[in-house]
Amino acid sequence: MTQTLTAQDAFRAAYENRYTWDSNFPGFTADVSFTNGDASHSGQVAIKPDMSFEVTGIEDEAAKKEIEGQLWEITVHRVRRTFEESHGKNSFEFGEKYEDGAQEIKVTGASMGNSYNIKNDTVTFVNRKIRSVIVNINTFETLDTPEGYLSLGYDSVYFDAETKEPKGGSSFFRDSFDKIDGYYVLTKREITAKENDEVVGEKVFAFTNIKF
């Protein structure tokens, strides 16, 4: 008897295909450089086995917060949680099927109104409401590894949740990873901010001398 794949099955496959660090992740230290336009800052970072992190050697508080924000982004996407831990209070249903082969997955339950597009066990689009803002994330390029995929090129666009009008322009991300001591680690992130298709800011975060 042939078993029909449900929307939850399809989304679970994509969720579990993301690259994450395993329970043996030992943490690491690295040198960090942050360039924001003409300003540059250098210091050190540490991500610990429990996914807590710290930034040292940078006195500029605004620059330090920028780097802390990136460390939060890194850890939140690499931490390993089961599907039930992340989505146990949600239900899923199929939405639109697109010409490129992507399948829309609509979310009901605790995260009602959110949606995803999946293709080849990869999440290619995220539509998520965060309080008064809706964020759309389009993934254009991925790195496929034996342990799951990593996003290399993607953008984020924000909208007002009430009016659906664009809010704050868009940001394009370009990530680079190296495999070090068995773990893929972000070594460079370039962020280009645009408003009305014009570049209004460029930031580069580089992580070197990575030691586990």
Order of alpha helices (4+ residues) and beta strands (2+ residues): alpha-beta-beta-beta-alpha-alpha-beta-beta-beta-beta-beta-beta-beta-beta-beta
